[in-house]
């Protein structure tokens, strides 16, 4: 029931990582910086781990709802495909 809101929240967290002051950069051995963490002050949080779980939850919810749709055409898959694609990007 709340799968869509949860995956949209995880997508929001993935975007927040790029905001200076909130997101924390991690420098690699080769000198490149990657934005992967959210600094909460008392701990650091990696939203990509939450996004993995939310993606599985959303897809399972979508597949359960898909069984109840009598006539399936490409439009049924358009919104979930765009949502999952944006999380993957």
KOLGU-4560 file (N, C-alpha, C; in nm, 3 decimals, padded with zeros to 5 digits):
<recs>
<n_xx: 00.081 n_yy: -00.119 n_zz: 00.000 ca_xx: 00.000 ca_yy: 00.000 ca_zz: 00.000 c_xx: 00.086 c_yy: 00.126 c_zz: 00.000 mol: A seq: 1 type: UNK>
<n_xx: 00.193 n_yy: 00.125 n_zz: 00.077 ca_xx: 00.280 ca_yy: 00.242 ca_zz: 00.086 c_xx: 00.407 c_yy: 00.226 c_zz: 00.003 mol: A seq: 2 type: UNK>
<n_xx: 00.410 n_yy: 00.129 n_zz: -00.083 ca_xx: 00.532 ca_yy: 00.100 ca_zz: -00.158 c_xx: 00.573 c_yy: 00.217 c_zz: -00.248 mol: A seq: 3 type: UNK>
<n_xx: 00.478 n_yy: 00.283 n_zz: -00.310 ca_xx: 00.511 ca_yy: 00.395 ca_zz: -00.398 c_xx: 00.570 c_yy: 00.512 c_zz: -00.319 mol: A seq: 4 type: UNK>
<n_xx: 00.512 n_yy: 00.543 n_zz: -00.205 ca_xx: 00.564 ca_yy: 00.652 ca_zz: -00.124 c_xx: 00.704 c_yy: 00.619 c_zz: -00.070 mol: A seq: 5 type: UNK>
<n_xx: 00.725 n_yy: 00.494 n_zz: -00.035 ca_xx: 00.855 ca_yy: 00.454 ca_zz: 00.018 c_xx: 00.963 c_yy: 00.464 c_zz: -00.088 mol: A seq: 6 type: UNK>
<n_xx: 00.935 n_yy: 00.420 n_zz: -00.210 ca_xx: 01.038 ca_yy: 00.427 ca_zz: -00.314 c_xx: 01.061 c_yy: 00.572 c_zz: -00.357 mol: A seq: 7 type: UNK>
<n_xx: 00.959 n_yy: 00.655 n_zz: -00.354 ca_xx: 00.979 ca_yy: 00.797 ca_zz: -00.384 c_xx: 01.064 c_yy: 00.864 c_zz: -00.276 mol: A seq: 8 type: UNK>
<n_xx: 01.044 n_yy: 00.825 n_zz: -00.151 ca_xx: 01.127 ca_yy: 00.877 ca_zz: -00.043 c_xx: 01.273 c_yy: 00.833 c_zz: -00.059 mol: A seq: 9 type: UNK>
<n_xx: 01.295 n_yy: 00.708 n_zz: -00.098 ca_xx: 01.432 ca_yy: 00.662 ca_zz: -00.119 c_xx: 01.496 c_yy: 00.733 c_zz: -00.237 mol: A seq: 10 type: UNK>
<n_xx: 01.418 n_yy: 00.763 n_zz: -00.340 ca_xx: 01.469 ca_yy: 00.840 ca_zz: -00.453 c_xx: 01.506 c_yy: 00.981 c_zz: -00.409 mol: A seq: 11 type: UNK>
<n_xx: 01.425 n_yy: 01.041 n_zz: -00.323 ca_xx: 01.456 ca_yy: 01.173 ca_zz: -00.266 c_xx: 01.587 c_yy: 01.169 c_zz: -00.188 mol: A seq: 12 type: UNK>
<n_xx: 01.608 n_yy: 01.064 n_zz: -00.109 ca_xx: 01.732 ca_yy: 01.051 ca_zz: -00.034 c_xx: 01.852 c_yy: 01.035 c_zz: -00.126 mol: A seq: 13 type: UNK>
<n_xx: 01.834 n_yy: 00.964 n_zz: -00.237 ca_xx: 01.943 ca_yy: 00.948 ca_zz: -00.333 c_xx: 01.981 c_yy: 01.081 c_zz: -00.398 mol: A seq: 14 type: UNK>
<n_xx: 01.884 n_yy: 01.170 n_zz: -00.414 ca_xx: 01.912 ca_yy: 01.301 ca_zz: -00.473 c_xx: 01.975 c_yy: 01.395 c_zz: -00.369 mol: A seq: 15 type: UNK>
<n_xx: 01.933 n_yy: 01.384 n_zz: -00.245 ca_xx: 01.986 ca_yy: 01.469 ca_zz: -00.137 c_xx: 02.136 c_yy: 01.453 c_zz: -00.118 mol: A seq: 16 type: UNK>
<n_xx: 02.188 n_yy: 01.338 n_zz: -00.154 ca_xx: 02.332 ca_yy: 01.311 ca_zz: -00.138 c_xx: 02.416 c_yy: 01.416 c_zz: -00.211 mol: A seq: 17 type: UNK>
<n_xx: 02.364 n_yy: 01.472 n_zz: -00.318 ca_xx: 02.440 ca_yy: 01.567 ca_zz: -00.399 c_xx: 02.432 c_yy: 01.711 c_zz: -00.348 mol: A seq: 18 type: UNK>
<n_xx: 02.355 n_yy: 01.738 n_zz: -00.244 ca_xx: 02.344 ca_yy: 01.872 ca_zz: -00.188 c_xx: 02.462 c_yy: 01.896 c_zz: -00.094 mol: A seq: 19 type: UNK>
<n_xx: 02.541 n_yy: 02.002 n_zz: -00.119 ca_xx: 02.655 ca_yy: 02.030 ca_zz: -00.031 c_xx: 02.609 c_yy: 02.058 c_zz: 00.112 mol: A seq: 20 type: UNK>
<n_xx: 02.682 n_yy: 02.006 n_zz: 00.206 ca_xx: 02.648 ca_yy: 02.023 ca_zz: 00.346 c_xx: 02.569 c_yy: 01.907 c_zz: 00.402 mol: A seq: 21 type: UNK>
<n_xx: 02.491 n_yy: 01.842 n_zz: 00.318 ca_xx: 02.415 ca_yy: 01.724 ca_zz: 00.362 c_xx: 02.488 c_yy: 01.598 c_zz: 00.319 mol: A seq: 22 type: UNK>
<n_xx: 02.524 n_yy: 01.592 n_zz: 00.190 ca_xx: 02.594 ca_yy: 01.476 ca_zz: 00.138 c_xx: 02.742 c_yy: 01.481 c_zz: 00.172 mol: A seq: 23 type: UNK>
<n_xx: 02.799 n_yy: 01.366 n_zz: 00.194 ca_xx: 02.941 ca_yy: 01.358 ca_zz: 00.226 c_xx: 03.013 c_yy: 01.289 c_zz: 00.111 mol: A seq: 24 type: UNK>
<n_xx: 03.123 n_yy: 01.350 n_zz: 00.066 ca_xx: 03.202 ca_yy: 01.293 ca_zz: -00.042 c_xx: 03.306 c_yy: 01.197 c_zz: 00.014 mol: A seq: 25 type: UNK>
<n_xx: 03.331 n_yy: 01.092 n_zz: -00.061 ca_xx: 03.433 ca_yy: 00.995 ca_zz: -00.025 c_xx: 03.536 c_yy: 00.994 c_zz: -00.137 mol: A seq: 26 type: UNK>
<n_xx: 03.661 n_yy: 01.020 n_zz: -00.102 ca_xx: 03.766 ca_yy: 01.024 ca_zz: -00.202 c_xx: 03.824 c_yy: 00.884 c_zz: -00.220 mol: A seq: 27 type: UNK>
<n_xx: 03.846 n_yy: 00.846 n_zz: -00.344 ca_xx: 03.901 ca_yy: 00.714 ca_zz: -00.373 c_xx: 04.052 c_yy: 00.721 c_zz: -00.386 mol: A seq: 28 type: UNK>
<n_xx: 04.111 n_yy: 00.610 n_zz: -00.406 ca_xx: 04.256 ca_yy: 00.598 ca_zz: -00.423 c_xx: 04.305 c_yy: 00.676 c_zz: -00.545 mol: A seq: 29 type: UNK>
<n_xx: 04.221 n_yy: 00.685 n_zz: -00.647 ca_xx: 04.259 ca_yy: 00.752 ca_zz: -00.771 c_xx: 04.233 c_yy: 00.902 c_zz: -00.769 mol: A seq: 30 type: UNK>
<n_xx: 04.185 n_yy: 00.954 n_zz: -00.657 ca_xx: 04.166 ca_yy: 01.098 ca_zz: -00.644 c_xx: 04.028 c_yy: 01.148 c_zz: -00.687 mol: A seq: 31 type: UNK>
<n_xx: 03.935 n_yy: 01.057 n_zz: -00.718 ca_xx: 03.800 ca_yy: 01.098 ca_zz: -00.756 c_xx: 03.710 c_yy: 01.101 c_zz: -00.634 mol: A seq: 32 type: UNK>
<n_xx: 03.619 n_yy: 01.195 n_zz: -00.630 ca_xx: 03.523 ca_yy: 01.205 ca_zz: -00.520 c_xx: 03.389 c_yy: 01.147 c_zz: -00.562 mol: A seq: 33 type: UNK>
<n_xx: 03.331 n_yy: 01.068 n_zz: -00.474 ca_xx: 03.199 ca_yy: 01.012 ca_zz: -00.497 c_xx: 03.108 c_yy: 01.054 c_zz: -00.383 mol: A seq: 34 type: UNK>
<n_xx: 02.986 n_yy: 01.092 n_zz: -00.419 ca_xx: 02.887 ca_yy: 01.134 ca_zz: -00.319 c_xx: 02.803 c_yy: 01.011 c_zz: -00.285 mol: A seq: 35 type: UNK>
<n_xx: 02.821 n_yy: 00.958 n_zz: -00.165 ca_xx: 02.752 ca_yy: 00.834 ca_zz: -00.130 c_xx: 02.684 c_yy: 00.837 c_zz: 00.005 mol: A seq: 36 type: UNK>
<n_xx: 02.717 n_yy: 00.928 n_zz: 00.090 ca_xx: 02.672 ca_yy: 00.923 ca_zz: 00.227 c_xx: 02.594 c_yy: 01.048 c_zz: 00.264 mol: A seq: 37 type: UNK>
<n_xx: 02.504 n_yy: 01.035 n_zz: 00.360 ca_xx: 02.435 ca_yy: 01.148 ca_zz: 00.421 c_xx: 02.485 c_yy: 01.158 c_zz: 00.564 mol: A seq: 38 type: UNK>
<n_xx: 02.536 n_yy: 01.274 n_zz: 00.600 ca_xx: 02.590 ca_yy: 01.294 ca_zz: 00.734 c_xx: 02.476 c_yy: 01.339 c_zz: 00.825 mol: A seq: 39 type: UNK>
<n_xx: 02.441 n_yy: 01.255 n_zz: 00.923 ca_xx: 02.335 ca_yy: 01.287 ca_zz: 01.017 c_xx: 02.387 c_yy: 01.345 c_zz: 01.147 mol: A seq: 40 type: UNK>
<n_xx: 02.517 n_yy: 01.365 n_zz: 01.157 ca_xx: 02.576 ca_yy: 01.419 ca_zz: 01.278 c_xx: 02.626 c_yy: 01.309 c_zz: 01.369 mol: A seq: 41 type: UNK>
<n_xx: 02.535 n_yy: 01.229 n_zz: 01.419 ca_xx: 02.573 ca_yy: 01.121 ca_zz: 01.510 c_xx: 02.607 c_yy: 00.992 c_zz: 01.435 mol: A seq: 42 type: UNK>
<n_xx: 02.571 n_yy: 00.984 n_zz: 01.307 ca_xx: 02.607 ca_yy: 00.870 ca_zz: 01.224 c_xx: 02.598 c_yy: 00.910 c_zz: 01.078 mol: A seq: 43 type: UNK>
<n_xx: 02.651 n_yy: 00.823 n_zz: 00.992 ca_xx: 02.642 ca_yy: 00.846 ca_zz: 00.848 c_xx: 02.553 c_yy: 00.737 c_zz: 00.788 mol: A seq: 44 type: UNK>
<n_xx: 02.479 n_yy: 00.776 n_zz: 00.685 ca_xx: 02.378 ca_yy: 00.689 ca_zz: 00.627 c_xx: 02.400 c_yy: 00.680 c_zz: 00.477 mol: A seq: 45 type: UNK>
<n_xx: 02.395 n_yy: 00.559 n_zz: 00.423 ca_xx: 02.411 ca_yy: 00.540 ca_zz: 00.279 c_xx: 02.274 c_yy: 00.505 c_zz: 00.220 mol: A seq: 46 type: UNK>
<n_xx: 02.211 n_yy: 00.601 n_zz: 00.149 ca_xx: 02.075 ca_yy: 00.579 ca_zz: 00.102 c_xx: 02.063 c_yy: 00.474 c_zz: -00.009 mol: A seq: 47 type: UNK>
<n_xx: 02.172 n_yy: 00.438 n_zz: -00.073 ca_xx: 02.162 ca_yy: 00.337 ca_zz: -00.178 c_xx: 02.126 c_yy: 00.200 c_zz: -00.121 mol: A seq: 48 type: UNK>
<n_xx: 02.163 n_yy: 00.174 n_zz: 00.003 ca_xx: 02.126 ca_yy: 00.047 ca_zz: 00.066 c_xx: 01.976 c_yy: 00.043 c_zz: 00.092 mol: A seq: 49 type: UNK>
<n_xx: 01.919 n_yy: 00.154 n_zz: 00.135 ca_xx: 01.775 ca_yy: 00.161 ca_zz: 00.155 c_xx: 01.702 c_yy: 00.151 c_zz: 00.022 mol: A seq: 50 type: UNK>
<n_xx: 01.758 n_yy: 00.210 n_zz: -00.083 ca_xx: 01.694 ca_yy: 00.208 ca_zz: -00.215 c_xx: 01.686 c_yy: 00.066 c_zz: -00.270 mol: A seq: 51 type: UNK>
<n_xx: 01.782 n_yy: -00.018 n_zz: -00.239 ca_xx: 01.778 ca_yy: -00.158 ca_zz: -00.284 c_xx: 01.659 c_yy: -00.230 c_zz: -00.223 mol: A seq: 52 type: UNK>
<n_xx: 01.640 n_yy: -00.212 n_zz: -00.095 ca_xx: 01.529 ca_yy: -00.278 ca_zz: -00.026 c_xx: 01.395 c_yy: -00.222 c_zz: -00.074 mol: A seq: 53 type: UNK>
<n_xx: 01.389 n_yy: -00.092 n_zz: -00.092 ca_xx: 01.265 ca_yy: -00.028 ca_zz: -00.138 c_xx: 01.229 c_yy: -00.069 c_zz: -00.280 mol: A seq: 54 type: UNK>
<n_xx: 01.329 n_yy: -00.091 n_zz: -00.364 ca_xx: 01.304 ca_yy: -00.136 ca_zz: -00.500 c_xx: 01.241 c_yy: -00.274 c_zz: -00.501 mol: A seq: 55 type: UNK>
<n_xx: 01.293 n_yy: -00.363 n_zz: -00.420 ca_xx: 01.236 ca_yy: -00.498 ca_zz: -00.411 c_xx: 01.094 c_yy: -00.493 c_zz: -00.358 mol: A seq: 56 type: UNK>
<n_xx: 01.070 n_yy: -00.409 n_zz: -00.257 ca_xx: 00.935 ca_yy: -00.395 ca_zz: -00.202 c_xx: 00.837 c_yy: -00.341 c_zz: -00.306 mol: A seq: 57 type: UNK>
<n_xx: 00.881 n_yy: -00.240 n_zz: -00.381 ca_xx: 00.794 ca_yy: -00.180 ca_zz: -00.482 c_xx: 00.764 c_yy: -00.278 c_zz: -00.595 mol: A seq: 58 type: UNK>
<n_xx: 00.866 n_yy: -00.350 n_zz: -00.640 ca_xx: 00.843 ca_yy: -00.446 ca_zz: -00.748 c_xx: 00.752 c_yy: -00.560 c_zz: -00.705 mol: A seq: 59 type: UNK>
<n_xx: 00.767 n_yy: -00.607 n_zz: -00.583 ca_xx: 00.679 ca_yy: -00.713 ca_zz: -00.536 c_xx: 00.535 c_yy: -00.663 c_zz: -00.524 mol: A seq: 60 type: UNK>
<n_xx: 00.517 n_yy: -00.541 n_zz: -00.478 ca_xx: 00.383 ca_yy: -00.483 ca_zz: -00.470 c_xx: 00.324 c_yy: -00.466 c_zz: -00.610 mol: A seq: 61 type: UNK>
<n_xx: 00.404 n_yy: -00.422 n_zz: -00.705 ca_xx: 00.356 ca_yy: -00.404 ca_zz: -00.842 c_xx: 00.317 c_yy: -00.538 c_zz: -00.904 mol: A seq: 62 type: UNK>
<n_xx: 00.396 n_yy: -00.641 n_zz: -00.883 ca_xx: 00.365 ca_yy: -00.772 ca_zz: -00.940 c_xx: 00.238 c_yy: -00.832 c_zz: -00.880 mol: A seq: 63 type: UNK>
<n_xx: 00.215 n_yy: -00.807 n_zz: -00.753 ca_xx: 00.091 ca_yy: -00.854 ca_zz: -00.691 c_xx: -00.029 c_yy: -00.782 c_zz: -00.751 mol: A seq: 64 type: UNK>
<n_xx: -00.019 n_yy: -00.651 n_zz: -00.769 ca_xx: -00.128 ca_yy: -00.575 ca_zz: -00.830 c_xx: -00.147 c_yy: -00.611 c_zz: -00.977 mol: A seq: 65 type: UNK>
<n_xx: -00.041 n_yy: -00.651 n_zz: -01.044 ca_xx: -00.047 ca_yy: -00.683 ca_zz: -01.186 c_xx: -00.136 c_yy: -00.805 c_zz: -01.211 mol: A seq: 66 type: UNK>
<n_xx: -00.142 n_yy: -00.895 n_zz: -01.115 ca_xx: -00.225 ca_yy: -01.014 ca_zz: -01.131 c_xx: -00.373 c_yy: -00.981 c_zz: -01.140 mol: A seq: 67 type: UNK>
<n_xx: -00.414 n_yy: -00.870 n_zz: -01.080 ca_xx: -00.556 ca_yy: -00.834 ca_zz: -01.078 c_xx: -00.599 c_yy: -00.751 c_zz: -01.199 mol: A seq: 68 type: UNK>
<n_xx: -00.505 n_yy: -00.710 n_zz: -01.284 ca_xx: -00.539 ca_yy: -00.630 ca_zz: -01.402 c_xx: -00.574 c_yy: -00.725 c_zz: -01.516 mol: A seq: 69 type: UNK>
<n_xx: -00.698 n_yy: -00.716 n_zz: -01.569 ca_xx: -00.739 ca_yy: -00.814 ca_zz: -01.671 c_xx: -00.669 c_yy: -00.796 c_zz: -01.806 mol: A seq: 70 type: UNK>
<n_xx: -00.661 n_yy: -00.675 n_zz: -01.855 ca_xx: -00.601 ca_yy: -00.650 ca_zz: -01.986 c_xx: -00.472 c_yy: -00.571 c_zz: -01.966 mol: A seq: 71 type: UNK>
<n_xx: -00.362 n_yy: -00.636 n_zz: -01.993 ca_xx: -00.232 ca_yy: -00.572 ca_zz: -01.972 c_xx: -00.178 c_yy: -00.520 c_zz: -02.105 mol: A seq: 72 type: UNK>
<n_xx: -00.148 n_yy: -00.392 n_zz: -02.109 ca_xx: -00.079 ca_yy: -00.335 ca_zz: -02.225 c_xx: 00.047 c_yy: -00.265 c_zz: -02.174 mol: A seq: 73 type: UNK>
<n_xx: 00.119 n_yy: -00.202 n_zz: -02.264 ca_xx: 00.247 ca_yy: -00.141 ca_zz: -02.227 c_xx: 00.231 c_yy: -00.026 c_zz: -02.127 mol: A seq: 74 type: UNK>
<n_xx: 00.116 n_yy: 00.038 n_zz: -02.122 ca_xx: 00.095 ca_yy: 00.152 ca_zz: -02.034 c_xx: 00.100 c_yy: 00.111 c_zz: -01.886 mol: A seq: 75 type: UNK>
<n_xx: 00.070 n_yy: -00.012 n_zz: -01.858 ca_xx: 00.073 ca_yy: -00.061 ca_zz: -01.720 c_xx: 00.216 c_yy: -00.061 c_zz: -01.668 mol: A seq: 76 type: UNK>
<n_xx: 00.311 n_yy: -00.086 n_zz: -01.755 ca_xx: 00.452 ca_yy: -00.096 ca_zz: -01.716 c_xx: 00.528 c_yy: 00.036 c_zz: -01.724 mol: A seq: 77 type: UNK>
<n_xx: 00.466 n_yy: 00.140 n_zz: -01.777 ca_xx: 00.536 ca_yy: 00.265 ca_zz: -01.802 c_xx: 00.576 c_yy: 00.337 c_zz: -01.673 mol: A seq: 78 type: UNK>
<n_xx: 00.483 n_yy: 00.361 n_zz: -01.583 ca_xx: 00.515 ca_yy: 00.431 ca_zz: -01.458 c_xx: 00.614 c_yy: 00.353 c_zz: -01.371 mol: A seq: 79 type: UNK>
<n_xx: 00.590 n_yy: 00.224 n_zz: -01.346 ca_xx: 00.689 ca_yy: 00.149 ca_zz: -01.266 c_xx: 00.826 c_yy: 00.142 c_zz: -01.334 mol: A seq: 80 type: UNK>
<n_xx: 00.828 n_yy: 00.132 n_zz: -01.465 ca_xx: 00.956 ca_yy: 00.129 ca_zz: -01.536 c_xx: 01.033 c_yy: 00.258 c_zz: -01.522 mol: A seq: 81 type: UNK>
<n_xx: 00.962 n_yy: 00.371 n_zz: -01.532 ca_xx: 01.028 ca_yy: 00.501 ca_zz: -01.515 c_xx: 01.077 c_yy: 00.520 c_zz: -01.371 mol: A seq: 82 type: UNK>
<n_xx: 00.997 n_yy: 00.475 n_zz: -01.276 ca_xx: 01.036 ca_yy: 00.490 ca_zz: -01.136 c_xx: 01.157 c_yy: 00.405 c_zz: -01.100 mol: A seq: 83 type: UNK>
<n_xx: 01.158 n_yy: 00.281 n_zz: -01.143 ca_xx: 01.272 ca_yy: 00.193 ca_zz: -01.118 c_xx: 01.394 c_yy: 00.240 c_zz: -01.196 mol: A seq: 84 type: UNK>
<n_xx: 01.373 n_yy: 00.288 n_zz: -01.318 ca_xx: 01.485 ca_yy: 00.340 ca_zz: -01.397 c_xx: 01.550 c_yy: 00.461 c_zz: -01.333 mol: A seq: 85 type: UNK>
<n_xx: 01.469 n_yy: 00.549 n_zz: -01.275 ca_xx: 01.527 ca_yy: 00.666 ca_zz: -01.210 c_xx: 01.603 c_yy: 00.628 c_zz: -01.083 mol: A seq: 86 type: UNK>
<n_xx: 01.559 n_yy: 00.526 n_zz: -01.012 ca_xx: 01.635 ca_yy: 00.480 ca_zz: -00.895 c_xx: 01.767 c_yy: 00.418 c_zz: -00.939 mol: A seq: 87 type: UNK>
<n_xx: 01.764 n_yy: 00.344 n_zz: -01.048 ca_xx: 01.886 ca_yy: 00.282 ca_zz: -01.097 c_xx: 01.990 c_yy: 00.383 c_zz: -01.148 mol: A seq: 88 type: UNK>
<n_xx: 01.940 n_yy: 00.493 n_zz: -01.206 ca_xx: 02.032 ca_yy: 00.596 ca_zz: -01.255 c_xx: 02.098 c_yy: 00.662 c_zz: -01.137 mol: A seq: 89 type: UNK>
</recs>
